[in-house]
Amino acid sequence: MSRSKKWRLEWSFFLGENGRRKYNKVCKGCVHPCKQSFRVVLISCP
């Protein structure tokens, strides 16, 4: 498996329609490194 294919599989939950990483609206401006995907419903943030 090529490196780019492996990367795409690992990040597929975060990739939007345009193929770029997309984070939750709340996580975009957050200082913590625990960024979550735009696909999740954010329940708790430290």
mmCIF file as gemmi writes it, N, C-alpha and C atoms, coordinates in Angstrom:
data_model
loop_
_atom_site.group_PDB
_atom_site.id
_atom_site.type_symbol
_atom_site.label_atom_id
_atom_site.label_alt_id
_atom_site.label_comp_id
_atom_site.label_asym_id
_atom_site.label_entity_id
_atom_site.label_seq_id
_atom_site.pdbx_PDB_ins_code
_atom_site.Cartn_x
_atom_site.Cartn_y
_atom_site.Cartn_z
_atom_site.occupancy
_atom_site.B_iso_or_equiv
_atom_site.pdbx_formal_charge
_atom_site.auth_seq_id
_atom_site.auth_asym_id
_atom_site.pdbx_PDB_model_num
ATOM 1 N N . MET Axp A 1 ? 0.848 -1.169 0 1 0 ? 1 A 1
ATOM 2 C CA . MET Axp A 1 ? 0 0 0 1 0 ? 1 A 1
ATOM 3 C C . MET Axp A 1 ? 0.897 1.237 0 1 0 ? 1 A 1
ATOM 4 N N . SER Axp A 2 ? 0.586 2.187 -0.858 1 0 ? 2 A 1
ATOM 5 C CA . SER Axp A 2 ? 1.406 3.394 -0.929 1 0 ? 2 A 1
ATOM 6 C C . SER Axp A 2 ? 1.162 4.297 0.278 1 0 ? 2 A 1
ATOM 7 N N . ARG Axp A 3 ? 2.097 5.18 0.498 1 0 ? 3 A 1
ATOM 8 C CA . ARG Axp A 3 ? 2.02 6.083 1.649 1 0 ? 3 A 1
ATOM 9 C C . ARG Axp A 3 ? 0.78 6.975 1.568 1 0 ? 3 A 1
ATOM 10 N N . SER Axp A 4 ? 0.487 7.517 0.387 1 0 ? 4 A 1
ATOM 11 C CA . SER Axp A 4 ? -0.658 8.42 0.255 1 0 ? 4 A 1
ATOM 12 C C . SER Axp A 4 ? -1.986 7.676 0.443 1 0 ? 4 A 1
ATOM 13 N N . LYS Axp A 5 ? -2.048 6.434 0.001 1 0 ? 5 A 1
ATOM 14 C CA . LYS Axp A 5 ? -3.276 5.662 0.177 1 0 ? 5 A 1
ATOM 15 C C . LYS Axp A 5 ? -3.495 5.344 1.656 1 0 ? 5 A 1
ATOM 16 N N . LYS Axp A 6 ? -2.414 5.013 2.347 1 0 ? 6 A 1
ATOM 17 C CA . LYS Axp A 6 ? -2.496 4.728 3.776 1 0 ? 6 A 1
ATOM 18 C C . LYS Axp A 6 ? -2.921 5.981 4.535 1 0 ? 6 A 1
ATOM 19 N N . TRP Axp A 7 ? -2.345 7.137 4.175 1 0 ? 7 A 1
ATOM 20 C CA . TRP Axp A 7 ? -2.711 8.402 4.805 1 0 ? 7 A 1
ATOM 21 C C . TRP Axp A 7 ? -4.189 8.68 4.595 1 0 ? 7 A 1
ATOM 22 N N . ARG Axp A 8 ? -4.687 8.49 3.381 1 0 ? 8 A 1
ATOM 23 C CA . ARG Axp A 8 ? -6.089 8.762 3.077 1 0 ? 8 A 1
ATOM 24 C C . ARG Axp A 8 ? -7.016 7.843 3.869 1 0 ? 8 A 1
ATOM 25 N N . LEU Axp A 9 ? -6.646 6.593 4.053 1 0 ? 9 A 1
ATOM 26 C CA . LEU Axp A 9 ? -7.456 5.673 4.841 1 0 ? 9 A 1
ATOM 27 C C . LEU Axp A 9 ? -7.496 6.09 6.307 1 0 ? 9 A 1
ATOM 28 N N . GLU Axp A 10 ? -6.346 6.51 6.838 1 0 ? 10 A 1
ATOM 29 C CA . GLU Axp A 10 ? -6.287 6.934 8.231 1 0 ? 10 A 1
ATOM 30 C C . GLU Axp A 10 ? -7.093 8.209 8.474 1 0 ? 10 A 1
ATOM 31 N N . TRP Axp A 11 ? -7.089 9.123 7.525 1 0 ? 11 A 1
ATOM 32 C CA . TRP Axp A 11 ? -7.748 10.416 7.693 1 0 ? 11 A 1
ATOM 33 C C . TRP Axp A 11 ? -9.136 10.468 7.052 1 0 ? 11 A 1
ATOM 34 N N . SER Axp A 12 ? -9.657 9.365 6.528 1 0 ? 12 A 1
ATOM 35 C CA . SER Axp A 12 ? -10.927 9.385 5.793 1 0 ? 12 A 1
ATOM 36 C C . SER Axp A 12 ? -12.092 9.937 6.613 1 0 ? 12 A 1
ATOM 37 N N . PHE Axp A 13 ? -12.056 9.778 7.918 1 0 ? 13 A 1
ATOM 38 C CA . PHE Axp A 13 ? -13.13 10.294 8.779 1 0 ? 13 A 1
ATOM 39 C C . PHE Axp A 13 ? -13.09 11.819 8.86 1 0 ? 13 A 1
ATOM 40 N N . PHE Axp A 14 ? -11.932 12.414 8.585 1 0 ? 14 A 1
ATOM 41 C CA . PHE Axp A 14 ? -11.752 13.864 8.664 1 0 ? 14 A 1
ATOM 42 C C . PHE Axp A 14 ? -11.855 14.559 7.307 1 0 ? 14 A 1
ATOM 43 N N . LEU Axp A 15 ? -11.841 13.809 6.206 1 0 ? 15 A 1
ATOM 44 C CA . LEU Axp A 15 ? -11.814 14.421 4.883 1 0 ? 15 A 1
ATOM 45 C C . LEU Axp A 15 ? -13.209 14.851 4.443 1 0 ? 15 A 1
ATOM 46 N N . GLY Axp A 16 ? -13.293 16.082 3.971 1 0 ? 16 A 1
ATOM 47 C CA . GLY Axp A 16 ? -14.554 16.618 3.469 1 0 ? 16 A 1
ATOM 48 C C . GLY Axp A 16 ? -14.749 16.273 2.002 1 0 ? 16 A 1
ATOM 49 N N . GLU Axp A 17 ? -15.744 16.9 1.376 1 0 ? 17 A 1
ATOM 50 C CA . GLU Axp A 17 ? -16.065 16.632 -0.025 1 0 ? 17 A 1
ATOM 51 C C . GLU Axp A 17 ? -14.911 16.987 -0.957 1 0 ? 17 A 1
ATOM 52 N N . ASN Axp A 18 ? -14.157 18.005 -0.595 1 0 ? 18 A 1
ATOM 53 C CA . ASN Axp A 18 ? -13.052 18.456 -1.444 1 0 ? 18 A 1
ATOM 54 C C . ASN Axp A 18 ? -11.752 17.691 -1.199 1 0 ? 18 A 1
ATOM 55 N N . GLY Axp A 19 ? -11.764 16.717 -0.289 1 0 ? 19 A 1
ATOM 56 C CA . GLY Axp A 19 ? -10.576 15.911 -0.012 1 0 ? 19 A 1
ATOM 57 C C . GLY Axp A 19 ? -9.619 16.519 0.986 1 0 ? 19 A 1
ATOM 58 N N . ARG Axp A 20 ? -9.997 17.628 1.6 1 0 ? 20 A 1
ATOM 59 C CA . ARG Axp A 20 ? -9.14 18.269 2.597 1 0 ? 20 A 1
ATOM 60 C C . ARG Axp A 20 ? -9.642 17.954 3.993 1 0 ? 20 A 1
ATOM 61 N N . ARG Axp A 21 ? -8.722 18.013 4.977 1 0 ? 21 A 1
ATOM 62 C CA . ARG Axp A 21 ? -9.108 17.757 6.364 1 0 ? 21 A 1
ATOM 63 C C . ARG Axp A 21 ? -10.083 18.825 6.839 1 0 ? 21 A 1
ATOM 64 N N . LYS Axp A 22 ? -11.117 18.379 7.538 1 0 ? 22 A 1
ATOM 65 C CA . LYS Axp A 22 ? -12.133 19.292 8.027 1 0 ? 22 A 1
ATOM 66 C C . LYS Axp A 22 ? -12.438 18.922 9.471 1 0 ? 22 A 1
ATOM 67 N N . TYR Axp A 23 ? -12.359 19.926 10.368 1 0 ? 23 A 1
ATOM 68 C CA . TYR Axp A 23 ? -12.572 19.686 11.787 1 0 ? 23 A 1
ATOM 69 C C . TYR Axp A 23 ? -13.913 20.238 12.231 1 0 ? 23 A 1
ATOM 70 N N . ASN Axp A 24 ? -14.347 19.825 13.397 1 0 ? 24 A 1
ATOM 71 C CA . ASN Axp A 24 ? -15.568 20.317 14.007 1 0 ? 24 A 1
ATOM 72 C C . ASN Axp A 24 ? -15.458 21.829 14.193 1 0 ? 24 A 1
ATOM 73 N N . LYS Axp A 25 ? -16.57 22.548 14.059 1 0 ? 25 A 1
ATOM 74 C CA . LYS Axp A 25 ? -16.566 24.013 14.196 1 0 ? 25 A 1
ATOM 75 C C . LYS Axp A 25 ? -16 24.451 15.541 1 0 ? 25 A 1
ATOM 76 N N . VAL Axp A 26 ? -16.362 23.738 16.598 1 0 ? 26 A 1
ATOM 77 C CA . VAL Axp A 26 ? -15.894 24.072 17.94 1 0 ? 26 A 1
ATOM 78 C C . VAL Axp A 26 ? -14.382 23.843 18.051 1 0 ? 26 A 1
ATOM 79 N N . CYS Axp A 27 ? -13.884 22.824 17.396 1 0 ? 27 A 1
ATOM 80 C CA . CYS Axp A 27 ? -12.468 22.457 17.498 1 0 ? 27 A 1
ATOM 81 C C . CYS Axp A 27 ? -11.547 23.37 16.688 1 0 ? 27 A 1
ATOM 82 N N . LYS Axp A 28 ? -12.079 24.033 15.688 1 0 ? 28 A 1
ATOM 83 C CA . LYS Axp A 28 ? -11.224 24.874 14.844 1 0 ? 28 A 1
ATOM 84 C C . LYS Axp A 28 ? -10.464 25.917 15.641 1 0 ? 28 A 1
ATOM 85 N N . GLY Axp A 29 ? -11.121 26.593 16.56 1 0 ? 29 A 1
ATOM 86 C CA . GLY Axp A 29 ? -10.471 27.646 17.324 1 0 ? 29 A 1
ATOM 87 C C . GLY Axp A 29 ? -9.922 27.203 18.66 1 0 ? 29 A 1
ATOM 88 N N . CYS Axp A 30 ? -10.014 25.943 18.959 1 0 ? 30 A 1
ATOM 89 C CA . CYS Axp A 30 ? -9.582 25.418 20.252 1 0 ? 30 A 1
ATOM 90 C C . CYS Axp A 30 ? -8.061 25.283 20.311 1 0 ? 30 A 1
ATOM 91 N N . VAL Axp A 31 ? -7.493 25.5 21.499 1 0 ? 31 A 1
ATOM 92 C CA . VAL Axp A 31 ? -6.046 25.409 21.675 1 0 ? 31 A 1
ATOM 93 C C . VAL Axp A 31 ? -5.569 23.99 21.973 1 0 ? 31 A 1
ATOM 94 N N . HIS Axp A 32 ? -6.479 23.099 22.322 1 0 ? 32 A 1
ATOM 95 C CA . HIS Axp A 32 ? -6.109 21.722 22.656 1 0 ? 32 A 1
ATOM 96 C C . HIS Axp A 32 ? -5.828 20.907 21.389 1 0 ? 32 A 1
ATOM 97 N N . PRO Axp A 33 ? -4.929 19.923 21.474 1 0 ? 33 A 1
ATOM 98 C CA . PRO Axp A 33 ? -4.566 19.134 20.295 1 0 ? 33 A 1
ATOM 99 C C . PRO Axp A 33 ? -5.555 18.012 19.953 1 0 ? 33 A 1
ATOM 100 N N . CYS Axp A 34 ? -6.659 17.915 20.675 1 0 ? 34 A 1
ATOM 101 C CA . CYS Axp A 34 ? -7.598 16.803 20.478 1 0 ? 34 A 1
ATOM 102 C C . CYS Axp A 34 ? -8.672 17.153 19.443 1 0 ? 34 A 1
ATOM 103 N N . LYS Axp A 35 ? -8.285 17.58 18.273 1 0 ? 35 A 1
ATOM 104 C CA . LYS Axp A 35 ? -9.229 17.994 17.236 1 0 ? 35 A 1
ATOM 105 C C . LYS Axp A 35 ? -10.118 16.821 16.829 1 0 ? 35 A 1
ATOM 106 N N . GLN Axp A 36 ? -11.422 17.096 16.639 1 0 ? 36 A 1
ATOM 107 C CA . GLN Axp A 36 ? -12.373 16.067 16.251 1 0 ? 36 A 1
ATOM 108 C C . GLN Axp A 36 ? -12.912 16.343 14.862 1 0 ? 36 A 1
ATOM 109 N N . SER Axp A 37 ? -13.389 15.314 14.224 1 0 ? 37 A 1
ATOM 110 C CA . SER Axp A 37 ? -13.919 15.408 12.875 1 0 ? 37 A 1
ATOM 111 C C . SER Axp A 37 ? -15.21 16.209 12.835 1 0 ? 37 A 1
ATOM 112 N N . PHE Axp A 38 ? -15.494 16.78 11.676 1 0 ? 38 A 1
ATOM 113 C CA . PHE Axp A 38 ? -16.748 17.493 11.475 1 0 ? 38 A 1
ATOM 114 C C . PHE Axp A 38 ? -17.938 16.538 11.498 1 0 ? 38 A 1
ATOM 115 N N . ARG Axp A 39 ? -17.691 15.258 11.415 1 0 ? 39 A 1
ATOM 116 C CA . ARG Axp A 39 ? -18.762 14.251 11.382 1 0 ? 39 A 1
ATOM 117 C C . ARG Axp A 39 ? -19.3 13.9 12.776 1 0 ? 39 A 1
ATOM 118 N N . VAL Axp A 40 ? -18.607 14.26 13.822 1 0 ? 40 A 1
ATOM 119 C CA . VAL Axp A 40 ? -19.022 13.874 15.18 1 0 ? 40 A 1
ATOM 120 C C . VAL Axp A 40 ? -19.876 14.954 15.826 1 0 ? 40 A 1
ATOM 121 N N . VAL Axp A 41 ? -20.665 14.531 16.782 1 0 ? 41 A 1
ATOM 122 C CA . VAL Axp A 41 ? -21.417 15.455 17.624 1 0 ? 41 A 1
ATOM 123 C C . VAL Axp A 41 ? -20.571 15.657 18.868 1 0 ? 41 A 1
ATOM 124 N N . LEU Axp A 42 ? -20.117 16.867 19.065 1 0 ? 42 A 1
ATOM 125 C CA . LEU Axp A 42 ? -19.223 17.163 20.179 1 0 ? 42 A 1
ATOM 126 C C . LEU Axp A 42 ? -19.981 17.107 21.492 1 0 ? 42 A 1
ATOM 127 N N . ILE Axp A 43 ? -19.533 16.244 22.392 1 0 ? 43 A 1
ATOM 128 C CA . ILE Axp A 43 ? -20.193 16.066 23.678 1 0 ? 43 A 1
ATOM 129 C C . ILE Axp A 43 ? -19.423 16.785 24.773 1 0 ? 43 A 1
ATOM 130 N N . SER Axp A 44 ? -18.099 16.667 24.744 1 0 ? 44 A 1
ATOM 131 C CA . SER Axp A 44 ? -17.288 17.23 25.803 1 0 ? 44 A 1
ATOM 132 C C . SER Axp A 44 ? -15.952 17.711 25.241 1 0 ? 44 A 1
ATOM 133 N N . CYS Axp A 45 ? -15.461 18.813 25.794 1 0 ? 45 A 1
ATOM 134 C CA . CYS Axp A 45 ? -14.161 19.332 25.379 1 0 ? 45 A 1
ATOM 135 C C . CYS Axp A 45 ? -13.409 19.743 26.652 1 0 ? 45 A 1
ATOM 136 N N . PRO Axp A 46 ? -12.129 19.363 26.741 1 0 ? 46 A 1
ATOM 137 C CA . PRO Axp A 46 ? -11.378 19.732 27.943 1 0 ? 46 A 1
ATOM 138 C C . PRO Axp A 46 ? -11.139 21.209 27.911 1 0 ? 46 A 1
